[in-house]
Amino acid sequence: MEIKELASSPPRSGRDLQRYNNKGFRLVVGCIPYRRTSLTLSLQSHPSSLEDVEVLLISSQKSTKLMFPKGGWETDEDIHFAASRETLEESGVVGKLEVNLGEWTFKSKSQDKFNKGSMFSLFVTEELDDWPEKSSRHRVWMSVKEAREACAHWWMKEALDAFVCEMARPPKIELEKVGKML
């Protein structure tokens, strides 16, 4: 199934298919969706400067707090599909899933349990007008610096720091070209 086909479906709910690790921590996945602001370079996913990058935050369903899209990783999907699905359901964007930015263990604010979250970078190729959670969330594009201040969760701020480090690395394709030139 193409991820974009899920845009007209209701979001998944419930915990029947939820994954847990051997410590009983709920496994969640999410993305830091980003885009290039420079029109001429917008087709390239790897920016040359963070000044050309905006990241997408979404509101919580229960408050105005801002965060990156994330949700449960379910047993009938791989981690990459789950990250893309959650991002589509919560923020209405699709794109190219890139780097796994790391894993964080954090306590759920709504339940007295721990979660283990994995975050990916996602280069946004399309922003949809309609998506499953449109009526309960709003989305906002902002600079990396603004996002670091606005994001409500410490572990997502750390994921954003990992994103910044990843964006500072030269793209792999350029390294391959340099190797061939030697």
C-alpha positions in Angstrom: 0.0 0.0 0.0 1.2 3.5 -0.9 1.5 5.7 2.2 -0.4 8.5 0.5 -3.5 6.2 0.1 -3.9 6.4 3.9 -4.7 10.1 3.7 -8.4 9.4 3.2 -8.5 6.7 5.9 -9.3 7.3 9.5 -6.2 7.3 11.8 -5.4 4.0 13.5 -6.4 3.9 17.1 -6.3 1.4 20.0 -3.4 -0.7 21.4 -4.4 -4.1 20.0 -1.5 -4.1 17.4 0.9 -2.0 19.5 4.6 -3.2 19.8 6.4 -3.3 23.2 10.0 -4.1 23.9 11.2 -6.8 26.4 11.0 -4.2 29.2 7.3 -3.5 28.5 8.0 -0.1 27.0 5.6 1.0 24.2 7.5 1.5 20.9 6.8 4.7 19.2 8.2 6.2 16.0 8.1 9.6 14.4 9.7 12.1 12.0 11.2 15.5 11.8 9.6 16.6 8.5 11.6 19.3 6.8 11.6 21.2 3.6 14.0 23.5 1.7 12.9 27.2 1.6 15.1 28.1 -1.4 13.0 27.5 -4.5 15.9 26.6 -6.8 17.3 24.0 -4.4 14.0 22.6 -3.1 14.3 19.3 -5.1 17.5 18.4 -3.2 16.9 16.8 0.1 20.2 17.5 1.7 20.6 21.3 2.4 23.8 23.2 2.3 22.8 25.4 5.2 20.2 25.2 7.9 19.1 28.7 7.0 17.4 27.0 4.0 15.5 24.5 6.1 12.1 24.7 7.8 10.8 21.9 10.0 7.2 21.0 10.6 5.7 20.9 14.1 2.1 19.9 15.0 -0.1 20.7 17.9 -1.0 18.1 20.5 -4.6 16.7 20.2 -5.3 17.8 23.7 -3.5 21.2 23.9 -1.7 23.8 21.9 1.8 22.4 22.8 3.9 21.8 19.7 5.8 18.6 18.8 6.9 16.5 15.9 4.6 13.8 14.6 4.9 10.4 16.3 2.8 7.5 17.4 2.7 3.8 18.0 4.7 1.3 15.9 2.3 -1.6 15.2 3.0 -5.3 14.7 1.8 -5.4 11.1 4.2 -2.8 9.8 8.0 -2.2 9.7 9.5 0.8 11.5 9.8 2.8 8.3 6.2 2.4 7.2 5.1 3.2 10.8 7.1 6.4 10.9 5.7 7.5 7.5 2.2 6.5 8.5 2.2 8.4 11.8 3.6 11.5 10.0 0.9 11.4 7.4 -1.9 10.8 9.9 -0.9 13.6 12.3 0.6 16.2 10.0 -0.6 15.5 6.5 2.8 15.4 4.7 4.5 12.7 2.7 8.1 12.4 1.6 11.4 10.6 1.5 12.2 8.9 4.8 15.9 9.4 5.4 18.1 8.9 8.5 17.2 7.2 11.8 18.2 10.0 14.2 18.3 7.8 17.3 16.2 6.3 20.1 15.0 7.9 23.3 13.3 6.5 26.4 10.8 8.8 28.0 7.8 8.6 30.3 4.4 9.1 28.8 2.6 12.2 30.1 -0.9 10.6 29.6 -0.1 7.2 31.2 2.3 6.2 33.9 4.4 4.1 31.6 7.6 4.4 29.6 8.0 4.6 25.9 10.9 4.0 23.6 10.8 6.4 20.7 12.7 6.3 17.4 12.9 9.4 15.2 13.7 9.8 11.5 14.3 12.8 9.2 11.7 13.1 6.4 12.2 15.3 3.4 8.7 16.5 2.6 7.7 16.1 -1.1 4.0 16.9 -0.7 1.8 18.7 1.8 -1.8 17.5 1.7 -4.9 19.6 2.1 -6.7 16.8 3.9 -5.4 14.2 6.2 -6.8 11.9 9.0 -6.2 14.2 12.0 -6.7 17.5 10.3 -9.6 18.4 12.5 -7.7 17.8 15.8 -4.3 19.3 15.0 -2.7 22.3 13.3 0.7 22.3 11.7 3.3 25.0 11.6 6.5 25.4 9.6 9.4 27.1 11.4 13.1 27.5 11.4 15.2 24.9 13.3 16.0 27.5 16.0 12.3 28.4 16.5 11.4 24.7 16.6 14.0 24.0 19.3 12.4 26.7 21.4 8.8 25.7 20.6 8.9 21.9 20.9 7.4 20.7 24.2 9.3 17.5 24.7 13.0 17.2 25.7 13.6 14.0 23.8 12.2 15.6 20.6 14.6 18.5 21.1 17.4 16.0 21.3 16.2 14.4 18.1 16.2 17.9 16.5 19.9 18.3 17.7 20.7 14.9 16.0 18.9 16.2 12.8 21.1 19.3 12.9 24.2 17.1 13.2 23.1 14.9 10.3 22.4 18.0 8.1 25.9 19.2 8.8 27.4 16.1 7.2 28.2 16.1 3.5 25.7 14.1 1.5 26.9 10.5 0.9 26.6 10.9 -2.9 29.2 13.7 -2.8 31.6 11.5 -0.8 31.2 8.7 -3.4 31.9 11.2 -6.2 35.1 12.4 -4.4 36.2 8.8 -3.9 35.9 8.1 -7.7 37.8 11.2 -8.5 40.8 10.1 -6.4 
